[in-house]
Amino acid sequence: MSAPHRPLAAALWMTGSIAAFTSMAIATRQINGAHDTFEILAYRSVIGWVLVMVLALALGQTGRISTDRVGSHLVRNVFHFTGQSLWFWAITLIPLAQVFALEFTSPIWVILLSPLFLGERLTRRKMLAAALGFAGIIIVARPDFTALEPGVLAAAGAAVFFAATNLMTKALTRGEPIVSILFWLTLMQACFGTAAMLADGNVTLPTAATLPWLALIGVAGITAHLCLTTALSLAPASTVVPVDFARLPIIAAVGAVFYAEPVEPSLFLGAALIFLGIWLNLRQRGAAATG
């Protein structure tokens, strides 16, 4: 049976993912200063876990939650928690568009890490794709190597850990139900976030002003992953990824209008190189799949 190819439906699902990621970034900015990164992650994951359990119970899927691969889930979620921590911290330090542009380098890191995680071969085309991606990083970040900006390092580091997370997820999906992956994702993230939140002994509880934003972050996190996963099930990555790149101009406009963040041509030039590298890699995969 051939894989489904419904590009219009996939694009519609991707609009949900784009809206969710954008909402999460805006909500994080709105409560910056009221809650630190670990508090945001803890509250977000608790809300996400409740949503997963409600959906699993409603759909009769609780029996599919497995403990067979808890060790793999633990490794995956250490990577994911680290990446999320760096991403949320970067959101509070540098322009939103810069964070998103650097986040888009995650597929480039997947190319470089896949030989270690999945035993895949590093071809010349993949190396060219990675080189274009790193050229894009330099243009977007414009790093001052005498005084590297923490926000840029955090966003770039987040992309690396997201890549490792994606590779672990790919390995887990070979036999592990989605509901089980989401259950362990939200539960472990809630535990990590709570432990980190309590470590400094200074916990700020949600208030009437911050609770709606925290709820939005929790709902948006689950929604984004659900929409992205569904889109990838309806169309190949070569169709889905270009739509996902619409996040960049949208978040750039949001940053400019609501936060007076500058939008410079170098941002889009660098992002274009990153996208070109990803597109070259996707083309190679498509050719291999049809060849």
Buried (B, 14 or more C-beta within 10 A) or exposed (E): EEEEEBBEBBBBBBEBBBBBBBBBBBBBBBBBEBBBBBBBBBBBBBBBBBBBBEBBEEEEBEEBBBEEBEEBBEBBBBBBBBBBBBBBBBBBBBBBBBBBBBBBBBBBBBBBBBEEBEEBEEEEBBEBBBEBBBBBBEBBBBBEEEEEBEBBBBBBBBBBBBBBBBBBBEBBEEEBBBBBBBBBBBBBBBBBBBEBBEEEEEBEEBEEEBEEBBBBBBBBBBBBBBBBBBBBBBBBBBBBBBBBBEBBBBBBBBBBEEEEBEEBEEBBBBBBBBBBBBBBBBEBBBEEEEE
